Amino acid sequence: MDRQKFKAQVEQAAREAKGIFEELHSWPELGNEEFKTVTLIGKKLKELGLGIERPLATAVVVNIKGTGGGTLKKTIAFRADIDALPIAEEAMVSYRSRRAGIMHACGHDAHTAILLGLARVLCGMREALQCDVRLIFQPDEEGNGSAERLVRLGILKGVDRIFGFHVRPELNAGSIGLPYGTVHGESRVCRIEVKGEASHGARPDQGKDAVYGAAEFISICQSIVSRDLGPDKAGLISFGKIEGGTGGNILAGQVHIDGIVRGENAQICDFLCSRMNVIAKGLSQVLELRITPEFEQGCRAVVNDEASVEMVKTAAAGKLIEMKELSLTVDDFSAYLRKVPGAYFFLGSGYEGKNNSGLHTSRFQVNEECLETGIETLAGICTQKL
């Protein structure tokens, strides 16, 4: 298609996306509560003459038909997550959150605005599209992850390839960070119950101290990664929450610990969990406690398909930063990639020369210049032959 016309459409879509982004940012909604968000998404898509589907109460799906190919066109999909986080915003922006204790601290408002901008561009270039495009606006990525639910509902039926992306404040706006192979690691959620016997703090011999047992368990588990896991493998064990006891002068009879296990693949996660079980069993015997770890499957690893990565690489020419490091953060986009090939990449959203606050922080801020880069890159993917 005409490059000048394409660029003009992208610029127009980016201007509208900026307003959408600021509106979404000012009214963030938590997972499975994104009712005002999906109303706005539906309104913008209907203004483009598109019919929408609502597979979940707070999910929106739209299909855009290309007219530039034959009757056996392929279908590619894009995912944008739409939920916010329970964090009080401290970023001093004119469009800051108007909801106490809730903010878009992970950039999902930018993802949503970019996908709506993409819809506008695609509707203006249907004749250049040799594929059909499905846009998925997904709720609750930060919570239990709705990707798996949407997959079970058949959201990928007829889809040949899928792409996801995420803003990244460590990269300057205008750049695209492209990883190969494994992007995000595998995860397990762990909950540990430590049961002992309460007693007066002055008579520890009459009880079995669950706090002491919990402290020993946490401490010893930190040696698993440093002593049991090979240095060429990536994994971690982190404990973020501990509850127990009734008073400072009473030995606790029970303690509850919450944590996470992460690894570059399922095998490493399984190994770390098995070592935690061994430690729990041994400590239970030594300290005469009952330490019981329970593990729940979290997100699977996000693994990019090579052909899909090449499509992103082509679309991001001139803006590309190849990324080699593995992240042990997770994303439920893995549920889509377990069904169809695709790629997950990063959209630079930082300000050059500025100390940009990280994701999930109260001062996180998106450089709005990234909106145009995102729209242009996604549209560039759509114009390629599968």
FENZI-V786584 format. One record per backbone hydrogen bond with DSSP energy under -1.0 kcal/mol. NH is the residue of the N-H (numbers start at 1). CO is the residue of the C=O. If there is no record, write none. Layout:
BEGIN
NH/CO  NH/CO
END
This chain:
BEGIN
6/2  7/3  8/4  9/5  10/6  11/7  12/8  13/9  14/10  15/11  16/12  17/13  18/14  19/15  20/16  21/17  22/18  23/19  24/20  25/21  26/22  33/30  35/33  38/34  39/35  40/36  41/37  42/38  43/39  44/40  45/41  46/42  47/43  49/46  50/45  53/61  59/56  60/137  61/53  62/135  64/133  67/126  68/129  76/132  77/161  78/134  79/163  80/136  82/138  84/29  85/103  87/85  90/362  91/362  93/91  96/93  98/26  102/99  103/85  105/103  111/107  112/108  113/109  114/110  115/111  116/112  117/113  118/114  119/115  120/116  121/117  122/118  123/119  125/122  128/125  129/126  132/74  133/64  134/76  135/62  136/78  137/60  138/80  145/140  150/146  151/147  152/148  153/149  154/151  155/150  157/154  159/156  160/75  161/75  162/341  163/77  164/343  166/345  168/347  171/168  173/350  175/172  176/319  177/346  178/321  183/302  185/327  186/263  187/299  188/261  189/296  190/259  191/294  192/257  193/292  194/255  195/290  196/253  197/208  201/249  203/200  206/203  207/204  208/197  210/252  213/209  214/210  215/211  216/212  217/213  218/214  219/215  220/216  221/217  222/218  223/220  224/221  227/223  228/224  229/224  233/230  236/262  238/260  240/258  241/258  243/256  245/254  250/247  251/199  255/194  256/243  257/192  258/241  259/190  260/238  261/188  262/236  263/186  264/234  269/265  270/266  271/267  272/268  273/269  274/270  275/271  276/272  277/273  278/274  279/275  280/276  281/277  282/278  283/279  284/280  285/281  286/282  287/283  289/284  290/195  292/193  294/191  296/189  298/187  302/184  304/181  305/342  309/305  310/306  311/307  312/308  313/309  314/310  315/311  316/312  317/314  319/316  321/176  323/178  327/183  334/331  335/332  337/333  338/334  339/336  340/336  343/162  345/164  346/177  347/166  348/175  349/168  350/171  354/351  356/354  360/105  364/361  367/349  370/367  371/368  373/369  374/370  375/371  376/372  377/373  378/374  379/375  380/376  381/377  382/378  383/379  384/381
END
